[in-house]
Structures are given as structure tokens and as C-alpha cells.
Amino acid sequence: MFEKILIANRGEIALRIIRTCREMGIKTVAVYSTADRDSLHVRFADEAVCIGPPASSESYLSIPRLMAAVEITNADALHPGYGFLAENADFAEVCAEYGIKFIGPTPEQIRKMGDKITAKETMNKAGVPCIPGSEGLLKDVKQGVKLAKEIGYPVILKATAGGGGKGMRVVWEEKDFEPNWSMARQEAKAAFGNDGIYMEKFIEEPHHIEFQVVGDQYGKVIHLSERDCSIQRRHQKLVEESPSPFMTDELRQKMGDAAVKAGEAIRYEGVGTIEFLVDKYRNFYFMEMNTRIQVEHPVTEEVIDYDLIKEQIKIAMGEPLSGQNYYPEMFAIECRINAEDPFNNFRPSPGRISSLHTPKGHGVRVDTHVYAGYTIPPYYDSLIAKLICRARTREECIKKMERALDEFIIEGVKTTVPFHQRLMRDENFRAGNFHTGFLNNFNLESE
């Protein structure tokens, strides 16, 4: 049993981890930048350490400052949450050198799945279906143009160190290849310090379906079924649900088997997500693996009654997995409530929350770190809350979400609540007729 866990993160995920630690009898250490001194995760942790000014590079991304916080608080384990350094193999390695247990996969596993080219090679060897494309990084434009002809347009250029849609360009015709190649490389270099680019066949009208996997330290891997994350804007997820309305029992079995095979191929340790693209004919392809807890993990927790943070900690302590694969027993939908103006191209809306009322009731969950009087800083991700609803059918779940969104009152800043209200009323969404490009033609103003 760990005695004290330092949480190398902020906001709602830090508070989420603190809650589970308290239930397990484990003390917690919150770290915070000067911009986050009033956040709830600071208030509810057993100890709190200021690690620097608002800039992430000088606080949440500073390995020396985080390790100094570990040292002065005598923490014996560290939970990275999601984002920031959660998938940084060097950080996991430093923790090991300090004798601190990194609650997550090993540095080697992070490296294998963090670099998308290496991950694809690993999955090909394991027999997991992958999208046709380059076998490694593209050397130059000439090689890319030649391969694109062989694969057939459209193709997509992707940064090997990428994430969040950065360093990613879709090319529909040969004449557009070179300018998109240049833009993808420039963006990748600026965002990740690595301009390596690879190419894949672009899957039109795909569904983004991911499988939650869990692996212990003894080679056992299971899956906890799927989440549908197809409602996206510029590759950023806005709504997630489980089970997917696009899924069939046969497809779930095949994709679940592939997800477990993917985890077993690297003897994965911890909680992770195997992400797939599924075309309109229900052919599925490995896209990437996230070697961390996901923002949308509550969706899985609600449909199978499973505390994923607790499982992460138990695995890190060396406990073996019990049970086999899990399948949804309920329906759950998560809406990400961001401090953004949906009527103004989702422009960030930091500022002071003057009034806040969160929805309540059976099957309604709100994960948030904000409160009335809290000032949302402009320096970080705009996510301020996650609203999760659970019911016995998808139709009931959508109705419950509509009711909960109507109760969700946040004054002082703009939020994505109106967007979600409109989406829940959309006939195509309600019927399950959507894919990753669904929001490209979504009219927020109309009914």
C-alpha cells in the first residue's frame, strides 16, 4: 500500500484522483501553479506545494520542480493524470531513478506506443489491423507523392510525435501534397520539437471508437469494452458514449479481441486505451494507443461500475487483475463542458464564475474543480467540467442529459452547454447517425 501519492496534474482529474485515494486511505499531495492556488484540488489534498508561475513549462511540465515536491513531501508514488507529462517516458524514468512509483506503464511501454510509427509496427507484428500507409517516416515529398498514388487519395499526413490534431493534414489531390507536407512539418516542429511525418490512407466518414484496456504486472490484459468518441471538433472530442450506437455484438467481439492482443503484445501495465477508426462498412483499423487515463474514463466507470483510478493504483502496487473482459450493462454519455463560446467559433472564455449550479439526480454525475467565485485561468485547457448521465437505454440517457443540461447554470463566462443542448435535440445524433465529420456541417443556431 502506498502511504502518499503526489498528483502531477491539476483541475478535475487531480480532484478525481484525490477522491479515490481518500477512499483507499492514501494521503495525497497536490501541486499547483500560482494561477491555480484557488482550485479545489489544492483545497482537498492533504498537502499542497506551489511549483511555479502560470506557464506550464515552469510548473506542470517542469520535471525538476515536480521531483523537488516529491522529495520535500516524502511521497512514495506519483500519479500523472492525463495531459502534461502523463505519457512522457523520460519522466517515468526519472521517477524510477528517484525510487518513486510512477502510476502508469513502464518507460519502455510508453516509448513503444508513444511514437506512432513504432506503435504501428508493433501492432502489425501482433496481427492487429492497421490503416494502409507508409512503413516509417516519409523521407521527402517525392517519396510521399509516389506512395500516395499507390495508396490512392485522399491520404492524411500525421506527425509521428503528434496529438490533438496538431501536425495533421488531409490531402485530396496530388497538387495539394507539397504545401500540406510543408505545413504539417512546420506545425509538428513547433508543437512537439519533432517534424517527422508519416502517411496513411484517409478513412472517409469514420467512427472513432476506443477500447479501454487494463493490464497487470504479470502479463494479464483485459478490456472494459468500448467508447464512441466520434463527436469531435478539429480532432478534439466533445461528447463520448458507451456502448457505441454503431457497434454490433460481432464487431465488439472482434475489436475487443484486437485491443487485448495489442495490450498483450507489449505486456501492458496499467490503464490504457486502444483507439480505432472504423469505416462505414465496419472495417476497423488501429490508430494509436493512449498510455494513460482518459478524460472520458467516467463513461466506462458508469456502464460497468468500475473505479479506473482505483484499478490504476492497485496495479501499481502489484495486485493481479481479477475477472475477465467486461461489457456494458447500462448506457452512459459524457458532455465536456468547456469555458468556450460556441456561438463565436468556440473561442476560449476564461474569467470569473459569478454563479454556478450543477445538476443532480439519479444517474447524473458531474466531475469538476470549479465553484462560484472561481476564476478560470487563461493558461490551460478550457475544460471546466464533465457531465455524465447513465440510464438503461440510450434514449433514456439522452433525455436525462437534456434535463441535466437545462439544470447546469454557469454565469460569468461562456460555456459549451448551449452546444450540447442543441446536439441532444438533433435528430441524427439521437438516431446514432454520426461520424467524426458530423460537426463540420452542424448548425448551432437552427432547430
MARDODREN-243406 format. One record per residue: residue in three letters; x, y, z of N, C-alpha, C, O in turn. Coordinates in pm, whole numbers, plus 50000, padded with zeros to 5 digits. Layout:
BEGIN
ALAXYZXYZXYZXYZ
...
This chain:
BEGIN
MET500844988050000500005000050000500885012550000501805013750080
PHE500575021849910501275034649911500795042750032499625041950071
GLU501695050450089501305059150201500905072950152499995079150208
LYS501585077850046501315091349999501575092249849502635088249801
ILE500585097449776500695098849631500715113649594499835121349634
LEU501715117649518501755131249463501055131049327501335122349244
ILE500175140549305499415141249180500015152149093499885164049122
ALA500675148148986501395157448898500455163048792500715161748673
ASN499375169348838498375174448744497525184948815497825188948927
ARG496475189248750495655200048802494175197148773493835187148710
GLY493315206148819491915206048779491115193748819491365187548923
GLU490145190348734489195179948771489835166148785489395158248869
ILE490855163048704491455149748715492245148548846492275137748906
ALA492875159248890493595158949018492605156449132492875148549223
LEU491465163249128490445161449231489865147349226489575141349329
ARG489695142249106489165128549087490105118349153489635109049219
ILE491405120049136492385110849194492405112149347492505102149418
ILE492305124449397492275126749541491115119249605491285113349712
ARG489965119449543488785112849600488995097849616488675092149720
THR489525091449513489765077049523490835073949627490715064349703
CYS491885082049631492945079949731492385080749873492745072749959
ARG491505090349897490895091650030490115079150066490185074350179
GLU489375073749970488595061649995489505049650023489115040350092
MET490725050149968491675039149988492565041350110493405032850142
GLY492395052650176493205055550294494625060050261495535058250342
ILE494815065850143496135070450099496175085750103495255092250054
LYS497215091350162497365105950166497765111250029498355104149948
THR497425123850004497705129849873498445142949885498335150249983
VAL499225145849779499925158549766499465165049635499605159049529
ALA498935177049643498585184749524499755193949489500395199549577
VAL500015195349361500945205649316500135215949238499115212649177
TYR500595228349239499825238749171500715250249128501745253149191
SER500305256649021500965269048979500295280549053499245278649116
THR500885292149046500295303649116498905307049061498095313049131
ALA498645303248935497325305948875496265296548930495075299448917
ASP496675285348991495735275149038495615274349190495095264549243
ARG496095284549259496115283549406494705282249465494555277249576
ASP493665286649391492305285949444491505274149390490295273349412
SER492165265049321491475253449265491105243549376491795242749478
LEU490025236149356489565226949459490545215549487490575210349599
HIS491345211749387492275200649413493315204749517493825196349592
VAL493635217649522494575222749623493935222249762494595218949860
ARG492665225449767491965226049894491755212149956491835210650078
PHE491485202049873491095189049926492245179049942492055168550004
ALA493405182049890494555173249912495055174850057494785184950121
ASP495765164750106496315165350242497425175650253497595182150356
GLU498195176950143499275186850136499235193349998498725187449903
ALA499775205349988499825212149858501135219749848501595226149943
VAL501745218949729503035225349705502945233949580502545229049474
CYS503295246549591503355255349474504635252149397505725252349454
ILE504495249349268505665245449189506055255649082506885252748997
GLY505465267549086505925277648991504855286848938503705286248982
PRO505225295448844504305305048784503315298248689503405286248667
PRO502375305948631501325300048549501805291948428501195281748396
ALA502865296048362503315288948241503555274248272504265271048367
SER502975265248192503125250748214504585246548213504985237748289
SER505375252848126506795249148115507555251648243508595245548267
GLU507025260748326507705264148451506985258348574507335261348688
SER505985249848547505255243948660504925229348630505695220348665
TYR503785226748567503315212948548504175204748452504115192448454
LEU504975211348369505865204148277507315204148324508205199348254
SER507555209548442508925210448494509235198148580508795197248694
ILE509975188848524510325176548597511135179748724510845174048829
PRO512145188648718512895191748841512005197048954512185193449070
ARG511025205748920510155211449024509215200849081508935200649201
LEU508735192048995507855181249042508615171649134508095167449237
MET509845168349096510625159049178511045165549311511195158649412
ALA511225178749309511515185749434510315184949528510465183349649
ALA509105185949470507875184749551507755170749609507335169049723
VAL508115160649529508125146849578509065145449698508725139349799
GLU510235151449683511275150049786510875156649918511065150950025
ILE510325168749910510025175950035508775170550105508585172950225
THR507935163150033506715157650094506835142850127505945136950188
ASN507965136650085508195122350108507105113550047506725103350105
ALA506615117349929505635108949858506345096449809507525096949771
ASP505635085149808506255072949760505705068249626506135057949573
ALA504755075749570504215072749438503755085749373503525095749441
LEU503615085449242503205097349165502185093349061502395084048983
HIS501075100549059500035098348956500085110048858499925121548899
PRO500295107248728500435118248632499135123548574499145133748506
GLY497985116848601496725121348542496735119748391497235109748340
TYR496185129648319496255129648172496845142948127496835152748201
GLY497355143248004497995155447956499335157748025499845148848093
PHE499895169648008501185173248068502215162048048502575159047935
LEU502685155848156503775145948147503275131548158504055122348182
ALA501975129548140501385116248162501935105548068501995093848104
GLU502345109647948502875099947851504345103047816504795100647704
ASN505035108347913506445111947893507315101047954507395099748077
ALA507985093147868508795081947915509975086648000510365079848096
ASP510555098147966511685103348044511255106348187512005103948282
PHE510055111748202509525114848336509335101948417509695101448534
ALA508775091748353508585078848421509935073048463510065066648568
GLU510925075248379512275070248406512905077448527513525071248612
VAL512715090648531513235098548643512575094048774513245092948877
CYS511275091448770510585086548890511225073648940511455071949059
ALA511515064548846512145051848883513525054148946513885047549043
GLU514275063548891515605066648944515525072249086516425069949168
TYR514435079549115514245085349248513625075149345513475078049464
GLY513265063249294512615053349378511155056349403510585051749502
ILE510535064149312509135067749322508345059549220508725059049103
LYS507265053149263506465045149170505615054249082504775061749131
PHE505845053448951505045060648852503785052448828503865041048783
ILE502625058048859501365050648845500945051048699500195059748655
GLY501455041148627501215040248483502135029748425502765022248499
PRO502225029148293503085019248228504565022148247504945032748298
THR505385012748207506835014448217507315024248110506615026348011
PRO508505030148129509045039148026509135032447889508855038747787
GLU509515019747886509635012447760508285011247690508185012947568
GLN507235008247767505895007147708505405020547655504785021147549
ILE505685031247729505295044647682505995047847551505365053047458
ARG507275044747543508025047547419507505039347302507365044447191
LYS507215026647326506735017947219505435022847158505245022047036
MET504535028147243503225032347192503125047347172502195052047106
GLY504065055047228504015069547214504425074147076503855083747023
ASP505405067447017505805070746881504915062746786504895050446790
LYS504165069746702503125063146623503665053246520502995043446487
ILE504855055846468505455046446373505805033446444505485022646394
THR506465034346558506815022546635505565014946678505525002646674
ALA504535022346719503285016146762502645008246648502154997146668
LYS502655014146529502055007446414502824994746379502224984546346
GLU504144995446385504964983546357504664972546458504574960746423
THR504524976446585504224966746692502864960246668502714948146687
MET501884968146628500544962846605500504953746483499814943546483
ASN501244957346379501304948646260501854934946296501344924646251
LYS502904934946377503514922246420502544914046505502554901746501
ALA501704921146582500754914246670499504909846597498644903146655
GLY499374913346468498204909346391496994918146411495864914046382
VAL497204930446462496104939946479495974948146352496964953646305
PRO494764949046293494604956346166495054970846176494684977946270
CYS495844975146080496334989046076495924995545944495684988645845
ILE495845008745943495475016145823496625015445723497775017445763
PRO496355012745595497435012645494498155026045491497535036645499
GLY499485025445478500245037845476501735035345471502165024145441
SER502515045645500503965044345496504435035045608503835034645716
GLU505505027745582506025018345682506895025345786507245019545888
GLY507225037545760508015045545854507815060145821506855063845754
LEU508725068545867508645082745836508925085045688509745078245627
LEU508235094745631508495098545492509815106145485510065115245564
LYS510665102445389511965109145376511825122945313512505132345354
ASP510955123945213510795136745143509465136945069508715127145071
VAL509185148145003507935149944930507815139744817506735134244794
LYS508905137344748508895128144634508415114244675507575108344607
GLN508935109144786508515096044834507025096144872506295086644844
GLY506595107144935505205108444976504255108544859503225101744862
VAL504575116144756503725116844637503605103244569502515099144528
LYS504725096144559504725082944497503845073144574503055065744515
LEU503995073144707503215063944790501735067444788500885058544790
ALA501425080444785500025084744782499335079644656498155076044661
LYS500045079344545499485073944420499165059144435498145054244387
GLU500065052144504499865037744522498685034844616497875026044590
ILE498595042444726497515040444823496195045344767495145039144786
GLY496265056544697495045062944645494585074244736494525072744858
TYR494255085644675493775097144751492335094644796491605087144731
PRO491905100944908492645110244994493605102845089493385091245124
VAL494675110145130495605104945230495695115345342495295126845325
ILE496235111045455496405120245567497855119845613498415109145635
LEU498445131845628499795133145680499695135345831498885143345878
LYS500525128045908500455128846054501845130346114502815124346067
ALA501925138346219503185139646294503395127146378502475122746447
THR504585121446373504845109246449504775111546599504455102446675
ALA505065123846643505015126946786503735134446820503645140846925
GLY502745133646732501585142446741500515138446840500605128346909
GLY499485146946845498335145146931497455157446922497945168346893
GLY496155155746947495245167246947495055173746813494645185346805
GLY495355166346704495145171746570496265180446517496175185446405
LYS497325182446596498445190846551499365182846458499595170846479
GLY499885189646355500755182946259500005172946174500565162646135
MET498755175846145497895166546072497225173745955496615184345973
ARG497345168145836496755174345716496175163645624496825153645595
VAL494945165945576494325157145477494635162545338494465174445312
VAL495085153545249495425157545111494485150045017494435137745017
TRP493735157644937492715151744850493225149544707492745140744636
GLU494205157744666494725156744530496245158544531496795164244625
GLU496905153444426498365153944420498895168244423499945170744483
LYS498205177544360498675191444353498745198044492499455207944511
ASP497995192544587497975198344722498955191644817499055195444933
PHE499685181544768500525173744858501655182144918501825182545040
GLU502425188944831503615196044879503295206944980503965207545084
PRO502295215944955502015226245056501535220445189501875225745295
ASN500745209645184500275203445308501415196445383501435196245506
TRP502355190845307503535184645366504335195045445504765192445557
SER504535206745385505305217345450504605222345576505245224445679
MET503285224345566502535229345682502525219245796502675222945913
ALA502355206445763502335196045867503675195445940503715194146062
ARG504775196345864506105195745926506355207846016506885206446126
GLN505985219645968506195231846047505405231346178505915234846284
GLU504155226946167503315226346286503815215846385503805218046506
ALA504265204446333504785193746418506055198246490506245195446609
LYS506915205246418508165210146477507865220046590508475219546697
ALA506915229046564506585239146664505915233146787506175237546899
ALA505065223046767504285217346877505055206846957504915206047079
PHE505865198746887506485187246953508005186846946508635178147005
GLY508595196446872510045196346855510525184946768511695181246773
ASN509625179346688509925167846603509085169246477507855168946484
ASP509745170946359508975173046236508805160246155508495160946036
GLY508995148746218508805135946149507355134046108506445135746189
ILE507145130445982505795128745927505645114945864506545110145794
TYR504495108545889504165096245818502805097945751502125107945774
MET502425088345670501205089845590500335077445599500825066245608
GLU499025079745597498065068745596496955071645496496745083145456
LYS496265061245456495045062945379494035070145466493845066445582
PHE493365080345412492355087645489491025080145482490465078145374
ILE490545076245597489275068945605488135079045608488035087045701
GLU487295078845507486185088445499485015084045586484695072245596
GLU484385093945649483235091845737483495080945842482675072045859
PRO484635081645912484935071146009484255073546144483855084746177
HIS484145063046219483785063946359485065062446440485915054046409
HIS485185070446544486335069546635485865061446756485135066546841
ILE486285049046762485865040146870487095034746941487995029146878
GLU487115036547071488275032347150487875021647251486745021247298
PHE488835013047282488605002547382489485005147503490695007447492
GLN488855004747619489565006147745490224992847780489554982547786
VAL491534993047802492234980847841492914982947977493254994148015
VAL493094971848047493774971948176494724960048180494334948848147
GLY495974962348219496944951548228497674951848362497984962648413
ASP497944940148419498684939848545500164937348520500604936848405
GLN500934935848627502384934248615502794919848580503984916748573
TYR501804911148558502114897048536501694892148397501654880148372
GLY501394901748307501114898248169499654896648134499314894348018
LYS498754897748233497334896448202496754909748155496994920148217
VAL496004909248046495354921247991493884918047966493564907447911
ILE492994926948007491574925647977491074938747915491754949047923
HIS489884938247854489284950747806487984953347882487344944147933
LEU487614966047887486394970347955485414976147854484654985347884
SER485444970647732484564974347623484874988247567485924994047594
GLU483934993447487484255005047403483615018047448482675018447528
ARG484175028947391483565042247398483555047947257484535046547184
ASP482475054247220482385060947090482705075647110482015082747182
CYS483785080247043484265094047060484175101646927485025110146899
SER483175098546846483105104046710482655118646705482905125446606
ILE481995123546808481575137546809482775146046846483115147546964
GLN483415151746743484655159146760484615172246681483895173646582
ARG485395181546729485605194046655487115196146643487805197646743
ARG487605196246519489045197746494489855187346573490865190546636
HIS489395175046567490055163546631490015164146784490685156246850
GLN489235173446840489075174246985487715168447022486685172846970
LYS487705158647112486445152147150485575161547232486065169047317
LEU484265161147205483325169247281482295160747355481825164447462
VAL481955149247296480975140147355481485125847339482015122247234
GLU481325117847445481705103747439480555095447497479845099947587
GLU480405083347445479345074847498479715060147490480575056047413
SER479035052247572479205037847572477865031347610477185036147700
PRO477495020547541478135014747423477895023247299477015031847299
SER478675020847194478535028447071477275024446996476995012446984
PRO476485034046947475285030546869475635024246734474765018546668
PHE476905025146693477345019546565477805004946579477984997946480
MET477995000646702478594987646729477584976246713476404977746741
THR478094964646668477324952246670478024942746767479184944846803
ASP477324932346809477934922646901479164916146838480174914046905
GLU479064913046708480184906646639481394915946631482524911746653
LEU481124928646598482214938346588482854940846725484074942046735
ARG482034941546829482564943546964483494932147002484544934447063
GLN483124920046967483954908446998485294909346926486344907146986
LYS485244912646797486474913446716487384924646764488594922746779
MET486804936446789487614947846831488154945846973489274949647003
GLY487344939847058487814936947194488984927347194489954929247266
ASP488884916947111489984907347099491254914147049492354911447098
ALA491084923146950492244930346894492864939546998494084940847005
ALA492024946047080492524955047183493344947447288494404952147330
VAL492854935847328493584927647425494894922847364495934922747430
LYS494844918747238496044914247168497084925447163498284923047178
ALA496614937747141497514949347136498194951347271499394953847276
GLY497424950347380498004951947512498974940747547500024943147607
GLU498614928547509499474917147537500794917847461501814912747507
ALA500754924147343501964924847259503094932347328504264929847300
ILE502754941547418503804949047490503754946247640504404953147718
ARG502984936047681502794932747823502414945447901503044949048000
TYR501374951947851500994965047904500624964548052499924955448097
GLU501114974348125500874975348269500154988348299500664999248272
GLY498964987248354498204999148390496925000348309496464990648248
VAL496365012448311495135015448237495515022648109496305032148113
GLY494965018447997495285024747868494115023547772493125016847802
THR494245029947658493175029947560493705026947421494635033447373
ILE493115016947357493435013747218492405020747130491215017947139
GLU492875029847045491965037846963491915032546820492945029846758
PHE490695031146770490475025846635489665035746551488855043346603
LEU489905035446420488995041546325488195030246262488745019846225
VAL486885032346250486005022146193485285028346074484585038346088
ASP485455022345956484825028345838483335024745832482835017145915
LYS482645030345732481185028545727480775014145699479605010545715
TYR481745006045656481454991745632481824983245754481784970945749
ARG482184989945863482574983645990483884975945982484094966246055
ASN484764980345893486154975745897486874984645997486704996845995
PHE487684978846085488344986946187489854986246173490424976246129
TYR490504997446213491944998846198492525005246325491965014846377
PHE493644999946372494345005946485494815019946447495365022046339
MET494595029446537495035043246514496195046946607497245051346561
GLU495995045046738497035048146834496655042346969495535037746989
MET497605042747062497305038847200497645050447292498705056547281
ASN496725053447383496985063347487497365055947614496575048247668
THR498585058247660499125050747774498875058247905499795060847982
ARG497615061547929497245069648047495745068448069495035062247989
ILE495275074348175493835075648197493295085848097493995095448063
GLN492075083848049491475093047951490535102948020489995100148128
VAL490345114347957489355124048005487995117148020487285119548118
GLU487645108547924486325102547917486175089547996485215082147976
HIS487125086748086487045074048161485765072448243485365061048266
PRO485095083248289483865081148366482765073848289481925067148349
VAL482765075048156481755068048076481845053048100480825046448122
THR483055047748097483255033448123482915030048267482285019748293
GLU483325038548360483025035948501481525034748526481085026548607
GLU480745042948456479305042948478478605030848417477625026148473
VAL479095025748304478365014648239478745000948293478024991248271
ILE479905000048363480274987048420480584987748569481004977748627
ASP480374999348633480605000948777482014996748816482214986648884
TYR482985004648770484395000848783485215013548807485205022548723
ASP485915014348918486725026148950488095024748883488965017448932
LEU488285031648773489525030248695490745036148766491845030948752
ILE490555046748841491675052548916492135042749025493325040749045
LYS491175036849093491505026849196492265015249133493215010149192
GLU491825010949014492494999748947493925003448910494834995248923
GLN494125015748863495485020448834496395019148956497515014048947
ILE495895023649068496695023649191496975009249236498095006049275
LYS495965000649231496134986749272497164979549184497984971749234
ILE497114982149054498084975948962499484980748994500434972948996
ALA499624993949020500934999549053501474993549183502694992749201
MET500594989249273501014983049398501344968249380501774961549473
GLY501124963049256501474949149229500344939249243500574927149239
GLU499104944249259497984934849270497634929049133497644936349034
PRO497314916049126496934909948998495504913548961494674916449048
LEU495224913348831493864915748784492974904048819493404892448812
SER491754907048857490764896448876489664898348773489384909648732
GLY489044887548731487964888748633488454888548490489654888748464
GLN487504888148399487794887748256487304900648191487144910848258
ASN487054900248060486574912147989485204916448042484384908148082
TYR484984929548041483714934948088482934940747969483514945547872
TYR481614940047980480754945547874479724954747936479324952848051
PRO479274964947861478354974947917477064968847969476444960347904
GLU476664973248086475404968948145474374980248141473174977948163
MET474854992448113473995004248106474425012447985475285008347908
PHE473815024047968474245033847867474705046447939474105050548038
ALA475785052347890476285064747951476765074247842477315070047740
ILE476575087047865477035097647775477765108147858477305111747967
GLU478885113047808479615123947873479655136047781479995134947664
CYS479305147547836479455160247765480585168147832480575170247953
ARG481545172347752482625180647806482155195147811481825201147709
ILE482145200647931481755214647948483025223047949483785222848046
ASN483245230247842484435238647827484075253347845482945257447815
ALA485015261147893484835275647901485165281547764486225287347742
GLU484215279847673484345284347534483015289747487481955286047538
ASP483075298647389481855304547333481485297047205482105299247101
PRO480475288147209480125280347091479535288646978479505284346863
PHE479065300747011478495309446909479555318446845479245326446757
ASN480785317246891481875325546840483075316546810484195318946857
ASN482815306146731483865296846687484595290346806485795287646799
PHE483845288146914484385281447034485625288747089486595282447132
ARG485575301847087486675309747142486765307547293485735307647361
PRO487975305547348488125303847493487535315447570487615327047528
SER486925312347686486255322547765486685321747911485885318047998
PRO487955325047940488395324848080487745336348156487195345548096
GLY487795335648289487215346348370486615340948498486785329148532
ARG485915349548569485365345948700483955340348685483105346148618
ILE483735328848750482395322948753481615329948865481935328448983
SER480595337348827479855345148926478785336648995478445338949111
SER478255326748921477215318248979477325304448917477605303048798
LEU477105294048999477215280248949476185271349017476075271049139
HIS475435264148935474535253748986474735241348901474515241648780
THR475165230548964475375218048890474165208948903473515208849007
PRO473855201448798472675192648803472855181048899473985176748925
LYS471765176148950471755164849043470725154548994470125156048887
GLY470555144049074469525134249045470075120749010471285119148992
HIS469215110949001469595097148975470315095948840469815100648738
GLY471465089548841472195087148717472885099248660473235099348542
VAL473095109548742473775121848695475045123848775475025123548898
ARG476165125748706477475127648770478155140048711478135141948589
VAL478745148148795479495159848749480905159148809481055158948931
ASP481915158648724483315159348768483835173348737483935177048620
THR484155181048840484625194748817485475199448934485395194149045
HIS486285209548907487135215649009486765230249032487455237349104
VAL485675234748971485315249048980484135251049074483475241449114
TYR483885263549110482825267249202482495281949181483225289049112
ALA481395286449239481025300549228482105309149292482465306949408
GLY482605318849218483675327449266485045323349215486015330649232
TYR485115311549153486395306649099486725314048969485845316548887
THR487995317448951488435323948828489155313748741490165308048781
ILE488635311548620489225302248525490445308948462490305319148395
PRO491635303348482492835309648426492915307648275492365297848223
PRO493585316648203493655315748057494805307048008495035306247887
TYR495535300548097496795294248059496675279448020497605273847964
TYR495535273248051495445258748035494265254747948493555263147892
ASP494065241747938492925236247866491625242347920491515245248039
SER490645244147833489415251147873488385242147939487295246847973
LEU488685229147958487745220048023487515224248168488465225248245
ILE486255226548204485955230248343485055220048413484965220048536
ALA484395211548336483525201448399483205190548298483285192548177
LYS482835179048352482345168048270480995163748327480875160648445
LEU479985163748242478655159648282478395145748225478415143848104
ILE478165136148313477965122348271476595117648317476245119048434
CYS475815112048225474505106648258474455091848225475045087348127
ARG473745084348308473635069848291472175065748295471395071048375
ALA471785056248208470405051148206470395037248144471435032248099
ARG469235030948142469145017248092469095016347940469435005947883
THR468675027047873468675027447727469315040447680469425050047757
ARG469745040747555470365052847501469355064247495469685075747524
GLU468125061047459467075071247451466845077647588466735089947598
GLU466765069447692466585074747827467795083247869467655093447936
CYS468985078747827470205085947863470235099847801470615109547866
ILE469825100847675469775113847607468755123047674469025134847693
LYS467595117547711466585125647778467095130647913466845142047953
LYS467805121847983468365125748112469415136648094469495146048174
MET470235135247989471255145347962470595158847928471075169347971
GLU469515158647851468795171047821468355177947949468545190047966
ARG467765170248039467295175848166468455181348248468365192248305
ALA469555173848253470715178148332471345190748274471745199648349
LEU471435191648142471995203648079471145215948107471675226848125
ASP469825214148111468925225248143469165230248285468975242148313
GLU469585221248375469845225048514471235231048535471505237348638
PHE472125229048436473535233148452473635248148426473565252648312
ILE473805255748533473855270348522475255275148557475735273248669
ILE475915281448460477245287348483477185301748433477035304048313
GLU477315311248523477255325348485478595331948505479355328448595
GLY478895341648419480145349148428481085346148313481915354448276
VAL480955334148255481775330148140480875322948039479805317948074
LYS481325322447916480635314647814481035299947828482175296947862
THR480105290847801480425276547807479805269147689479035274847612
THR480165256447677479635248147567478295241747601477815233447525
VAL477675245547712476365239947748475345241847635474655232247600
PRO475205253947575474225255547466474485246347347473545241447284
PHE475755243947316476085234747207475555220747238474925214447154
HIS475805216047359475365202547396473845201547399473285191147363
GLN473165212247441471705212047440471175210447298470245202847273
ARG471805217547205471395216547064471705202647009470895196946937
LEU472855197347043473245184046994472285173247041471915164446964
MET471885173847167470975163647221469615163947154468895153947156
ARG469255175247094467965176247023468075172346876467065171046807
ASP469295170546827469505167746685469005153746649469355143946714
GLU468205152846545467595140046506468635129746467468495117946502
ASN469655133746394470675124246351471495119046469471815107246476
PHE471815128046562472545123346681471695113546759472175103046801
ARG470425116846778469545108146855469395094446790469205084346858
ALA469475094346657469335081646583470665074146572470705062946523
GLY471745080446619473055074046610473695075346474474635068046442
ASN473195084646392473725086546256474775097646257474495109046220
PHE475985094246299477055104246300478395097346283478535085246302
HIS479415105546247480795100846233481695112446274481195122546323
THR482995111146254483905121446305483755134946233484175145246286
GLY483155135046114482945147646043481585153646067481205163346001
PHE480835148146160479445152146184479305167146213478375173446164
LEU480225172746292480085186846332480515196646224480325208746239
ASN481095191546114481535200746008480365208545950480525220045909
ASN479195202345947478005208845891476935211145996475755212745964
PHE477335211146121476365212546229476045227146250476935235446270
ASN474755230446245474305244346260473815246346403472745241446441
LEU474585253646481474245255746621473015264446637472305263546737
GLU472755272846539471665282546552470285276546522469285280946578
SER470245266446434468945261746386468395250246470469125244146549
GLU467145247546454466485236346519466105225846415465535215446450
